[in-house]
């Protein structure tokens, strides 16, 4: 079997969420309501689902996007970002409408505030998602943002057709806890990997301690599911096989945290596909996210080789 054949046969990272264009507006501080502020710069980047897919591809995984992309400059930017890292796109361009931008107000601390618009990425159907043709062993990513009204039915209809053995990865995002209870339960029962930041886990479970939040989540997920809770520069907590493990992070001086969580998820999934265990995969994902926050833009995550060099440097510093 050739290298190309081996890569084609390996499990893939698939994504159903929206590919967006992040218009990052760097501001010295957030203005008061009704006030104004002068931006230091404004730059457009491909973002949303693109970030996870590119991060996975840079770690060597085959990555495929199943959402819809528009016709226009934003759609062109997304297609360029995907193809540049070898990420496949299985849907045709949506005619006569462009992809919607997401405006990101970025403060010097790295904190960001989002204003999201809708565009061609919301014109997705269950038939579009089905072009992904998920197969057992694949990691199928779902975002809580796709469970909002306009795309919910298409996603849930598609998920009902996904064969057993496909690993469903839920990144809940901020909206998930406020979805209708029946939608939350339906999605949780189908989820085999929950990956979120600590705040999102606490919001849904009402538990402050991350170990307690993970235990509550695991009882609501599919049997044998794994919970990964990101905790900023402190790393992440991995809960699987009846035990929880804290995997340390790599504190950095952050200049842009946008895309760090998605970079973490993409790197984590790619490492699992390579055969790493959960703790080793999480360690490399922590390192990938640490490098990401030192770079501007969401789709600026490192390659696996860069992470290896970073980890070797960290080991040398410790000794």
matplotlib code that plots the C-alpha trace (Angstrom):
import matplotlib.pyplot as plt

x = [0.0, 1.4, 1.5, -1.3, -3.5, -2.7, -3.8, -7.0, -7.9, -7.2, -10.0, -10.8, -11.7, -15.1, -16.8, -20.4, -20.1, -20.1, -16.9, -16.9, -14.7, -13.4, -12.9, -10.6, -10.7, -7.9, -9.0, -7.1, -10.1, -13.8, -15.8, -18.6, -22.1, -22.9, -19.2, -16.5, -12.9, -10.3, -9.1, -5.4, -5.9, -8.6, -7.8, -10.0, -9.2, -10.9, -12.4, -15.1, -14.9, -11.9, -9.8, -10.3, -9.9, -6.7, -5.3, -6.0, -4.5, -1.3, -1.0, -1.2, -4.9, -7.2, -9.8, -13.1, -15.6, -19.3, -20.8, -21.7, -19.5, -20.6, -19.8, -17.8, -14.7, -15.4, -16.2, -13.0, -11.0, -12.4, -11.7, -8.2, -7.5, -8.9, -7.1, -3.9, -3.7, -5.2, -8.6, -11.4, -14.7, -17.5, -20.2, -20.7, -20.6, -23.9, -24.8, -25.6, -24.7, -21.4, -20.3, -21.2, -18.5, -18.0, -16.7, -14.1, -13.2, -9.7, -8.3, -4.6, -5.1, -6.1, -9.7, -12.2, -15.9, -17.9, -20.6, -21.9, -23.8, -25.5, -24.8, -24.3, -23.0, -26.6, -28.0, -26.9, -29.1, -29.0, -28.1, -25.1, -23.9, -24.5, -21.8, -19.3, -20.2, -19.0, -17.7, -16.9, -13.7, -14.2, -14.4, -17.5, -17.4, -20.6, -20.9, -23.6, -23.9, -25.3, -28.0, -29.5, -32.9, -31.8, -29.6, -30.8, -33.2, -30.7, -28.0, -30.3, -31.7, -28.2, -27.1, -29.9, -28.3, -24.7, -23.7, -22.6, -18.8, -18.6, -17.2, -19.4, -17.5, -19.5, -18.1, -21.1, -20.1, -21.9, -25.4, -25.7, -26.9, -29.8, -31.1, -34.5, -34.0, -35.1, -32.5, -29.8, -30.6, -30.9, -27.5, -25.8, -27.1, -25.3, -22.1, -19.0, -16.5, -17.5, -14.8, -15.3, -13.9, -14.5, -17.1, -19.3, -19.2, -20.0, -22.9, -24.6, -24.0, -24.1, -21.0, -17.9, -15.4, -14.4, -14.2, -17.8, -18.9, -17.2, -19.0, -22.4, -21.7, -20.5, -23.8, -25.7, -23.5, -23.3, -21.9, -18.1, -18.0, -14.9, -15.0, -12.2, -12.4, -10.0, -8.9, -6.9, -3.2, -3.7, -4.1, -7.1, -8.9, -9.5, -12.1, -12.3, -12.4, -13.8, -11.0, -10.0, -6.5, -5.2, -2.9, -0.8, -0.7, 2.1, 1.5, 2.4, 2.0, -1.2, -1.8, -4.8, -6.9, -9.3, -9.1, -7.1, -9.9, -10.5, -6.8, -6.7, -9.6, -8.1, -4.7, -6.3, -8.3, -5.3, -3.2, -5.8, -5.9, -2.1, -2.6, -1.7, -3.5, -5.8, -3.2, -0.5, -2.9, -4.1, -0.6, 0.2, -3.1, -2.3, 1.1, -0.7, -3.1, -0.2, 1.6, -1.6, -2.2, 1.1, 0.0, -2.6, -5.6, -7.6, -6.1, -2.5, -2.1, 1.2, 2.3, 3.0, 6.7, 6.5, 4.8, 7.4, 10.2, 8.3, 7.9, 11.6, 12.5, 10.1, 11.8, 15.2, 14.1, 12.8, 16.1]
y = [0.0, 3.4, 6.4, 8.0, 4.8, 4.5, 8.1, 7.5, 4.4, 6.1, 7.6, 11.2, 14.4, 15.6, 18.8, 19.9, 23.4, 26.7, 28.0, 31.7, 34.6, 36.3, 40.0, 40.6, 44.2, 45.0, 47.6, 49.1, 48.4, 47.8, 51.0, 51.9, 51.2, 54.0, 55.1, 54.6, 53.4, 53.6, 50.2, 49.6, 47.2, 45.0, 41.8, 39.1, 35.4, 32.1, 30.8, 28.8, 25.1, 25.9, 26.2, 22.7, 21.2, 23.0, 22.2, 18.5, 18.6, 20.3, 17.3, 14.9, 13.9, 13.8, 16.5, 17.1, 20.0, 19.2, 22.7, 25.2, 28.0, 31.1, 32.7, 35.9, 37.2, 35.5, 32.2, 32.5, 33.2, 30.0, 27.8, 29.1, 28.4, 24.9, 23.9, 25.4, 22.7, 20.0, 20.0, 18.7, 20.5, 18.2, 20.8, 23.1, 26.9, 28.5, 30.7, 34.4, 34.7, 35.0, 33.5, 35.6, 37.4, 37.1, 40.4, 39.8, 42.7, 41.7, 43.4, 43.6, 40.9, 38.5, 38.5, 38.7, 39.6, 38.3, 39.6, 36.9, 37.4, 34.8, 34.0, 31.1, 28.8, 28.7, 27.4, 23.8, 20.8, 17.2, 16.1, 18.4, 16.9, 13.4, 14.0, 13.5, 9.8, 9.2, 5.7, 3.9, 5.2, 8.8, 11.7, 13.8, 17.3, 19.1, 22.7, 24.0, 26.9, 24.5, 23.5, 27.0, 27.2, 27.8, 24.8, 22.5, 20.3, 19.6, 18.6, 16.4, 14.7, 13.9, 12.6, 10.1, 8.5, 8.3, 4.7, 3.2, 3.5, 7.0, 9.1, 12.2, 15.2, 17.9, 21.4, 23.0, 26.6, 29.3, 28.7, 25.0, 25.4, 27.6, 25.3, 23.5, 20.7, 18.0, 19.2, 19.1, 15.6, 14.3, 15.7, 14.5, 10.9, 10.9, 12.4, 10.2, 13.1, 16.3, 19.0, 22.5, 25.2, 25.1, 27.9, 26.0, 22.8, 24.8, 26.6, 23.3, 21.3, 24.0, 22.5, 24.6, 21.8, 20.5, 16.9, 17.2, 18.8, 16.0, 13.4, 15.0, 15.3, 11.6, 10.4, 12.2, 11.2, 8.0, 5.0, 5.1, 8.7, 10.9, 14.4, 16.9, 20.3, 23.0, 25.3, 28.0, 28.1, 25.5, 22.9, 20.5, 17.8, 14.4, 12.1, 8.6, 5.0, 6.0, 8.4, 12.0, 13.3, 16.8, 17.4, 20.5, 23.4, 25.7, 29.3, 31.9, 35.6, 35.6, 38.1, 36.4, 33.6, 33.4, 29.8, 28.4, 26.0, 24.8, 24.3, 22.2, 20.0, 19.6, 18.6, 16.3, 14.4, 14.1, 12.7, 10.1, 9.0, 8.6, 6.2, 8.4, 7.7, 10.4, 11.9, 12.1, 13.5, 16.1, 17.1, 17.8, 19.6, 21.8, 22.7, 23.4, 25.8, 27.4, 28.2, 29.4, 32.1, 33.7, 34.2, 36.5, 35.0, 31.9, 29.6, 30.0, 26.8, 25.0, 21.9, 18.8, 19.3, 22.7, 21.2, 18.5, 21.2, 23.2, 20.2, 19.3, 22.9, 22.7, 19.5, 21.1, 24.1, 21.8, 20.1]
z = [0.0, -0.9, 1.5, -0.5, -0.2, 3.5, 4.1, 2.1, 4.1, 7.5, 9.6, 8.6, 10.4, 9.0, 9.8, 9.5, 10.9, 9.2, 7.4, 8.0, 7.3, 10.5, 10.1, 13.0, 14.2, 16.6, 19.2, 22.2, 24.3, 24.0, 23.6, 26.0, 24.7, 22.2, 22.1, 19.5, 19.3, 16.6, 15.3, 15.0, 12.1, 10.4, 8.6, 7.1, 7.7, 7.0, 10.2, 11.8, 10.8, 8.6, 11.8, 13.0, 9.6, 8.8, 12.3, 11.7, 8.2, 9.5, 11.9, 9.0, 9.0, 6.0, 6.6, 4.8, 5.0, 4.4, 4.8, 2.1, 0.9, -1.0, -4.3, -3.8, -2.1, 1.2, -0.4, -2.4, 0.7, 2.4, -0.6, -0.8, 2.9, 2.6, -0.5, 0.7, 3.4, 1.3, 3.0, 0.8, 0.2, -0.9, -1.7, -4.7, -4.3, -3.4, -6.3, -6.0, -2.3, -0.4, 2.9, 5.9, 7.8, 11.6, 13.1, 15.8, 18.2, 19.4, 22.5, 23.5, 26.1, 23.4, 24.5, 21.6, 21.1, 18.2, 16.0, 13.6, 10.4, 8.2, 4.5, 2.2, 5.0, 6.4, 3.1, 3.9, 3.6, 4.9, 1.4, 1.5, 4.8, 3.3, 0.7, 3.5, 3.4, 7.0, 7.7, 10.9, 12.5, 11.1, 13.5, 12.6, 14.1, 15.1, 16.4, 18.7, 16.3, 13.6, 16.0, 15.9, 14.2, 10.6, 10.2, 13.0, 11.1, 8.3, 10.8, 13.0, 9.9, 8.7, 12.1, 12.0, 8.9, 10.3, 10.7, 14.0, 14.6, 13.4, 16.3, 16.8, 18.2, 19.8, 20.3, 22.0, 21.8, 23.7, 22.3, 23.3, 26.9, 25.7, 23.1, 23.6, 26.1, 23.7, 21.2, 23.9, 24.9, 21.4, 20.6, 23.8, 23.3, 19.9, 21.1, 21.7, 22.3, 24.1, 23.7, 25.1, 27.2, 31.0, 30.9, 28.4, 30.5, 33.7, 31.9, 30.9, 34.1, 36.8, 38.4, 39.1, 39.6, 36.3, 37.5, 38.7, 35.4, 33.4, 35.5, 34.8, 31.1, 30.8, 32.2, 29.5, 26.5, 24.5, 26.4, 26.6, 25.6, 26.4, 27.8, 27.1, 28.9, 27.9, 30.7, 29.0, 29.8, 32.5, 29.8, 29.7, 31.6, 29.9, 31.3, 29.9, 31.0, 34.4, 35.4, 34.9, 34.0, 34.0, 31.1, 31.7, 29.3, 28.1, 29.2, 26.6, 26.1, 24.1, 21.3, 19.7, 21.4, 18.4, 17.1, 19.9, 21.0, 17.4, 16.9, 20.0, 18.7, 15.2, 16.6, 19.2, 16.6, 14.2, 17.0, 17.9, 14.3, 14.4, 17.3, 20.3, 23.5, 25.0, 27.3, 24.7, 22.1, 24.6, 25.4, 21.8, 21.4, 24.3, 22.7, 19.4, 21.1, 23.0, 19.8, 18.1, 20.7, 19.8, 16.2, 14.7, 13.0, 13.6, 10.9, 12.1, 14.0, 13.9, 12.0, 13.9, 13.2, 14.9, 17.9, 18.2, 18.2, 20.7, 23.0, 22.7, 23.6, 26.7, 27.8, 27.6, 29.6, 32.3, 32.6]

ax = plt.figure().add_subplot(projection="3d")
ax.plot(x, y, z, "-o")
ax.set_aspect("equal")
plt.show()
